[in-house]
């Protein structure tokens, strides 16, 4: 066992003890609502100075060696980059569709539209390249730290927490800045990786709307929630459920009027409409829409069989496995999940924080249920208008119910799908909020106990930063396929379109996708010449396009028919060319380019 494993066991035990001690202190205090503990009060200048320091730390952790850690490109990352490049340069995606509402990428999606289209504009401005491809998620990650700070200030804007909400918000922002899940997520370009930013913005706007009772803010919030639907597939379940739960509470507490609800709903529907039509084409059999300006196309395959529960005799076992995976993901982490999402020993929100998080969940849901059953003080719209900009305990509960609703929606999602960290990406911001809620509860009982939790987090953060920059590339070699992109690009420079390029499959996953991005291949030529292994498979994998072939190396590789071929081979395959003076070998790291000397 590693030192971090021992640390996690000890820290988990300490957090359980701290949580239990806080509950005991709270119980012995007689649950007195009016009791106020002495707390720090920050001036605005100091608050924003400290926030700036936190943002600088977050920026360093998300931008330092961004093009080198992770080293290489993952296949979905390359897919998103190539779609963005193709749309920016040629106005079509790799399947030949002009500006699709939802690019079908591998045939069943696999690349949600928002990040692709944002990267399209980034590609026009900055060109292609690994650093530029990852810049959008990195910047969104930094901005999420800022948004989370302000959402915490909104969430703790009342009563017993009002004087300490700046301290609470700074602690929460600092935790997100160093959180393993969010640092790793911000440093590569998977479509789900910008979801936390969009979700946090939508939630913050919703919170402000509740506090100000503002129709404009409700409409803005609805607009951003609608944009959320374009960020990742799981949003199509989580966002509607979140809004359903939250709006039922808001209507009950008269935090929103029917008119405001209708206006916001109309805004949401207008922005969501293209995606709604897309779902109609794919799931209701509506005809495809093809114009010169945009496309609403149909997937070539469906992923529902892979992702969703099957309603057959295996249903109880599937539910059990989903519950087990969900509990693992939100506690100690799921080591069976892809290593691109975590470093062993450093689970999503650190392995030892879940007792404090669960405490925050209990405290928050208790407040919500108390608020739901309480009598609303504001009985008419006139009184609400007179209280614009003011805050009440009712408003605070309504504000916090947004995070509760998001968590509840994510739990329902986890029961319906085969859960993993990327599909459950929407649950971690609510869990961060509940960690902060639990920490605030502990601090209310004893600031020394809360300080102990923060010290545990600080020590683990330092260890995580050290291990991330030292070990992450070693752990993810098989996922990000380092040096292959440079090798296939060099092979195409030598071969051009006149000579065959033959690529190995050793240690690679969908290498054709890496080749498309690094060579900036013409998408129209790709769509005309591509040959898929299984055209109707859930994930279509190209075995060839143009003059490229992707397969295991042929046994007769040295025979005459391959004398004009440029090869990309793994280090383990170089022995085939050993002693052959008529071949040139260019080593690019783990992969080499091998070609006949007369092609130089």
Order of alpha helices (4+ residues) and beta strands (2+ residues): alpha-alpha-alpha-alpha-alpha-alpha-alpha-alpha-alpha-alpha-alpha-beta-beta-alpha-alpha-alpha-alpha-alpha-alpha-alpha-alpha-alpha-beta-alpha-alpha-beta-beta-beta-beta-beta-beta
